[in-house]
Amino acid sequence: MESSFNGIIDEIYNLPLEDKQHLLDLLENNITEERRNDIYRNYHSALNEEKAGKLKSSSNISHLKKML
């Protein structure tokens, strides 16, 4: 895997500037989409926990620290 990754990096370094910029745009969009999907999954997970009564809350700072 390491040598394959290094080969990909070498290929990227040899690309023309315009292709590098396009690749950067693609990767940034992909990372944004993955983060968005993570947020969505976490949201639904929290909803399920809330519906199941598994979420706990408190306005007492000492109690919140203990919950961590």
C-alpha positions as CSV (number, residue, x, y, z in Angstrom):
1,M,0.0,0.0,0.0
2,E,2.8,2.4,0.9
3,S,4.5,2.0,-2.4
4,S,1.2,2.4,-4.3
5,F,0.5,5.6,-2.3
6,N,3.9,7.0,-3.0
7,G,3.5,6.2,-6.7
8,I,0.2,8.1,-6.8
9,I,1.9,11.1,-5.1
10,D,4.7,11.0,-7.6
11,E,2.1,11.0,-10.4
12,I,0.3,13.9,-8.9
13,Y,3.5,15.9,-8.6
14,N,4.1,15.4,-12.3
15,L,0.7,16.6,-13.4
16,P,0.3,20.0,-15.1
17,L,-0.9,22.8,-12.8
18,E,-4.4,22.9,-14.2
19,D,-4.8,19.1,-13.5
20,K,-3.5,19.6,-10.0
21,Q,-6.0,22.3,-9.4
22,H,-8.8,20.2,-10.7
23,L,-7.8,17.3,-8.5
24,L,-7.6,19.6,-5.5
25,D,-11.2,20.8,-6.2
26,L,-12.4,17.2,-6.5
27,L,-10.7,16.2,-3.2
28,E,-12.1,19.3,-1.4
29,N,-15.6,18.5,-2.6
30,N,-15.2,14.8,-1.7
31,I,-14.0,15.7,1.8
32,T,-16.9,18.2,2.2
33,E,-19.4,15.5,1.2
34,E,-17.9,13.0,3.6
35,R,-18.1,15.4,6.5
36,R,-21.7,16.3,5.6
37,N,-22.5,12.5,5.6
38,D,-20.8,12.1,9.0
39,I,-22.9,15.0,10.4
40,Y,-26.1,13.5,9.0
41,R,-25.3,10.0,10.4
42,N,-24.4,11.6,13.8
43,Y,-27.7,13.5,13.8
44,H,-29.7,10.4,13.1
45,S,-27.8,8.5,15.7
46,A,-28.5,11.2,18.3
47,L,-32.2,11.2,17.3
48,N,-32.4,7.5,17.9
49,E,-30.7,7.8,21.2
50,E,-33.0,10.6,22.2
51,K,-36.1,8.5,21.2
52,A,-34.7,5.5,23.2
53,G,-34.2,7.8,26.2
54,K,-30.5,7.2,26.3
55,L,-29.5,10.9,26.3
56,K,-28.8,12.6,29.5
57,S,-28.6,16.3,30.1
58,S,-28.0,18.7,33.0
59,S,-27.5,22.4,33.7
60,N,-25.3,21.6,36.7
61,I,-21.6,22.1,35.6
62,S,-20.3,19.6,38.2
63,H,-22.8,17.0,37.0
64,L,-21.8,17.7,33.3
65,K,-18.1,17.2,34.1
66,K,-18.9,13.9,35.7
67,M,-20.9,12.8,32.6
68,L,-17.8,13.3,30.5
